[in-house]
Amino acid sequence: MKRPARLAWQALLLVALLALGGLLVATTAGHLQERGIRSGFDFLLEPAGFALGESPLSFEAGDSTLRAFAAGLLNTLRVALPGALLAIVIGVVVGFGRLGENPLVRALAGVFVNGVRNVPLLLHLLAWYFILTDLLPAADAALRLAPGVFLSKSGLALPWWSEAGWELPEPAGFGIDGGARLTPEYLALLIGLSTYSAAYIAETLRGAVEALPPGQRLSALALGMTPRQAFVLVLLPQAWRAALPPVTSQLLNLFKNASLAVAIGYPDLVSVAGTSLNQTGRAIECLLIVIGVYLLLSLLAAALSHRLERRSLRGMAR
């Protein structure tokens, strides 16, 4: 088929899809109007009528629903971005352990990978939430992990910079005053997401390293490098090029899996959308917002991944 004919068929298909979408929207709007159900996104400017347990963005019940969605999105990014970085670090370390010469380290790394990958993520989150909220001591008997660092059922208390300088948490009465605090919900989600993704990243890196010619490692060892140096300086940079697409896919899954936060009470974007849906009855609008945000984040991450891949291929061509 010639190029003009292909373009004509593609244009016709696009018009048909747009017409089908318009028909679907019009039909849905008509049914909602018949049943007296309000529709539209005007509810975003109305007071939310609910509060959030935690958010880096100051938010109160009288603020707009749009601000509530913004706070939920920031909460999602607040756990997903550090989780992605932590997953990469843990994945590299465990992947190195899977390839190590020490049988105990290799066995422990294998137990971690197989144990984590064969348990659903939701169970991981619930297990970590149970550990943090039921098995840890109360705030008045918090575990002191380091100077100014305390761990208890109330979460992790950390030093934090304020206008007066560094503020160290200190036990006071029945709790801990001062500093910053990471809630058990946040910690459970962060640990669960990062370890779950790290197990897949570790296995991806192991496969990519083992696909390299064995002479690469032997040559590095012959030059006097230690096994760790050979892995970090010689094998990992080469394996990373092949592992980049599947690793990026795992990080995308981490972002999307953050939507399970609602199961442990962390106020992420999906949790805010669910509460707004119950408050306003705008189910379609709330779902469209969530879908649009996750789609946009996924497309941005995919574009970044493709750019990194192109740079990597250009580096290999040189």
Buried (B, 14 or more C-beta within 10 A) or exposed (E): EEEEEEEEEEEEEEEEEEEEEEEEEEEEBEEBEEEEEEBEEEBBEEBBBBBBEBBEBEBEEEBBBBBBBBBBBBBBBBBBEBBBEBBBEBBBEBBBBBBBEEEEBBEBBBEBBEEBEEEEBEEBBBBBBEBBBEEBEEBEEBEEEEEBBBBBBBBBBBBBEEEEEEBBBEBEEEBBEBBBBBBBBBBBBBBBBBBBBBBBBBBBBBBBBEEBEEEBBEEBBEEEBEBEEBBBEBBBEBBBBBBBEBBBBBBBBBBEBBBBBBBBBBBBBBBBBBBBBEBBEBBBBBBEBBEEBBEEBBEEBEEEBEEBBEEBEEEEEE
